[in-house]
């Protein structure tokens, strides 16, 4: 069977991601919101709290890809599965499905998992994939017609021009979530497994200063140090719905 190729999601759009999450089965009590800054306290204060997850996109520059390759090669092979996993990790084998994988990482981990509606597609997906090893879990997502149709509908919405099938968007999605062990986890489908970034305090969510210093801020600093001038970063936050 040929490997699937999705039309990539053109942007990290909170409306698109919220619609997709709710279509899959996330409660309307949670929504994705724009994070207007990762450094300005006043702009950070705009986002609803507590924040369950961050969905972060960064440009695939030479500096970013070199760092990814180096760190990923150094990681041990991950074979976690079952209820003992502090976070559910989804390895990506569908080309250009990084936005969908990022959304699954955000919605099925941490406190957000408590807002999955019983009997929904997302609920079924979690129950079906929880006992699976990473390779089998990745294949399950690959073979899911439900996910393919939901992703296709999402890729057709938003404000940006939809890339052509097979066109490389040159950006990647990473989810940062607080696991049930209280640690901050970096989750990207291209990695061998989840990356433990360290312990967060009981009162610290993924928008806390500690979490931002452990998670997305180093990406900005590395690009600044490399002098690429490419700052096509964006971040949305999964948090309580304003209208709910």
C-alpha positions in Angstrom: 0.0 0.0 0.0 1.3 3.4 -1.0 2.0 5.9 1.9 -0.7 8.5 2.2 0.0 12.1 1.4 -2.3 14.8 2.8 -2.8 18.3 1.6 -0.9 20.2 4.4 -2.8 22.5 6.7 -1.6 25.9 5.5 -1.6 27.7 8.9 -1.9 27.3 12.6 -5.4 28.8 12.7 -7.3 28.5 16.0 -10.7 28.5 14.3 -9.7 25.7 11.9 -8.2 23.7 14.7 -11.1 24.2 17.0 -13.6 23.1 14.3 -11.5 20.0 13.6 -11.2 19.2 17.3 -14.9 19.5 17.9 -15.7 17.5 14.7 -13.5 14.7 16.1 -15.2 14.8 19.5 -13.6 17.4 21.8 -16.1 19.2 24.1 -17.1 22.8 23.2 -15.8 23.7 26.6 -12.3 23.9 25.1 -11.1 26.0 22.1 -7.9 26.9 20.5 -6.9 30.6 20.9 -4.1 32.7 19.3 -1.1 33.3 21.5 -0.1 36.8 20.4 3.3 36.6 22.1 5.5 34.1 23.9 7.5 36.8 25.7 5.3 39.8 26.4 3.5 39.3 29.7 0.7 41.7 28.8 -0.1 39.8 25.6 0.3 36.4 27.3 -2.3 37.5 29.8 -4.9 37.7 27.1 -5.1 34.0 26.6 -7.7 32.1 28.7 -6.3 29.9 31.5 -5.5 27.2 32.4 -3.9 26.3 29.1 -4.1 22.6 28.4 -1.7 22.5 25.4 0.3 24.7 23.0 0.4 23.9 19.3 3.5 25.6 18.0 4.7 25.9 14.4 8.3 26.8 13.4 10.0 27.2 10.0 12.0 24.3 8.6 15.2 26.3 8.3 18.6 24.7 8.0 19.4 25.6 11.6 16.1 24.1 12.8 16.4 20.9 10.8 20.0 20.4 11.9 19.0 20.7 15.5 16.1 18.3 15.0 18.3 15.7 13.3 21.0 15.9 16.0 18.6 15.6 18.9 16.4 13.0 17.4 19.3 10.7 16.6 20.5 11.0 20.2 17.1 9.9 21.5 16.5 6.2 22.4 13.9 4.2 20.4 10.5 4.7 22.1 8.2 1.7 22.6 5.7 3.0 25.1 2.1 2.0 25.1 -0.9 1.5 27.4 -2.2 3.4 30.4 1.4 3.7 31.9 2.4 6.2 29.3 2.6 9.8 30.8 1.5 11.0 27.4 0.1 9.4 24.3 2.5 9.7 21.4 1.6 9.4 17.7 4.4 8.8 15.3 3.7 10.3 11.9 3.9 8.2 8.7 1.4 10.2 6.7 3.2 12.9 4.6 2.2 16.4 5.5 -0.2 15.4 8.4 1.9 17.2 11.0 -1.0 19.6 11.9 -3.4 16.7 12.5 -0.8 14.8 14.5 -0.2 18.0 16.6 -3.9 18.4 17.2 -4.2 14.8 18.4 -1.3 15.3 20.7 -3.0 18.4 22.2 -6.5 16.9 22.6 -5.7 13.4 23.9 -3.2 14.3 26.6 -3.2 16.1 29.9 -6.3 17.8 31.1 -7.7 18.1 27.6 -8.3 14.3 27.5 -11.0 14.8 30.2 -13.0 16.8 27.7 -13.2 14.1 25.0 -16.9 13.3 24.5 -17.8 9.7 25.2 -18.7 7.7 22.1 -17.1 10.3 19.8 -14.6 9.4 17.0 -11.8 10.8 19.2 -12.9 8.7 22.1 -12.9 5.6 20.0 -9.5 6.5 18.5 -7.9 6.8 22.0 -9.4 3.5 23.2 -8.3 1.7 20.0 -4.8 3.1 20.0 -3.9 3.2 23.7 -2.7 -0.4 23.9 -0.7 -0.2 20.6 3.1 0.2 20.3 4.2 3.3 18.3 4.6 1.5 15.0 1.1 -0.1 15.2 -0.4 3.2 16.5 1.0 5.1 13.6 -0.3 2.5 11.1 -3.8 2.8 12.7 -3.8 6.6 12.1 -2.6 6.0 8.5 -5.4 3.6 7.8 -8.2 5.7 9.3 -10.7 6.9 6.8 -12.3 9.0 9.5 -9.1 11.0 10.1 -8.4 11.4 6.4 -11.8 12.9 5.7 -11.7 15.1 8.8 -8.2 16.4 7.8 -9.3 17.0 4.2 -12.3 19.1 5.4 -10.0 21.2 7.7 -7.4 21.7 4.9 -10.1 23.4 2.8 -10.8 26.1 5.4 -8.8 29.0 6.9 -7.4 32.2 5.5 -4.3 31.1 3.7 -4.0 29.6 0.2 -4.2 25.8 0.5 -0.9 24.2 -0.7 -1.1 21.7 -3.5 -1.1 18.0 -2.8 2.6 17.0 -2.3 3.8 20.6 -1.9 6.1 21.0 1.1 4.8 23.8 3.5 8.3 24.1 5.0 7.0 24.3 8.6 6.5 21.8 11.4 4.0 21.5 14.2 4.9 20.7 17.8 2.6 20.1 20.7 3.7 21.0 24.2 1.5 19.4 26.9 1.6 18.8 30.6 1.5 15.1 31.1 -0.3 13.2 33.8 3.1 12.9 35.5 3.2 16.7 35.9 6.1 17.0 33.3 6.2 19.2 30.2 6.3 17.0 27.1 7.4 18.0 23.6 5.4 15.9 21.0 6.2 15.9 17.3 5.3 13.0 15.0 8.7 13.0 13.3 10.5 12.2 16.6 11.3 8.8 17.8 9.1 9.4 20.8 7.9 12.0 23.3 10.6 14.3 24.8 10.5 15.0 28.6 11.4 18.6 29.1 11.1 18.6 32.8 8.9 18.9 35.8 6.3 21.7 36.1 4.8 22.9 39.4 1.3 22.0 40.4 0.2 25.5 39.7 2.0 25.8 36.4 0.3 25.3 33.0 1.9 25.2 29.5 1.7 29.0 29.4 3.6 29.5 32.6 7.0 31.2 32.3 8.8 27.9 33.3 7.0 25.9 30.6 7.7 28.5 27.9 11.4 28.6 28.8 11.5 24.8 28.6 9.4 24.5 25.5 8.9 27.0 22.6 11.2 29.9 23.5 14.4 27.9 22.8 13.2 27.5 19.2 13.1 31.3 18.8 16.5 31.8 20.4 18.1 29.2 18.2 16.8 30.9 15.0 17.9 34.3 16.3 21.4 32.9 17.1 21.6 31.4 13.6 20.8 34.8 12.1 18.5 33.3 9.5 16.0 36.1 9.8 13.2 33.6 9.4 10.6 34.1 12.1 7.6 32.3 10.7 6.6 31.1 14.1 3.1 30.8 15.4 1.4 29.4 18.5 -2.1 28.6 19.5 -3.3 27.6 22.9 -5.9 25.0 23.9 -7.8 26.5 26.8 -11.3 27.1 28.1 -13.7 28.5 25.5 -14.6 32.2 26.1 -18.2 31.7 25.0 -18.9 28.5 26.9 
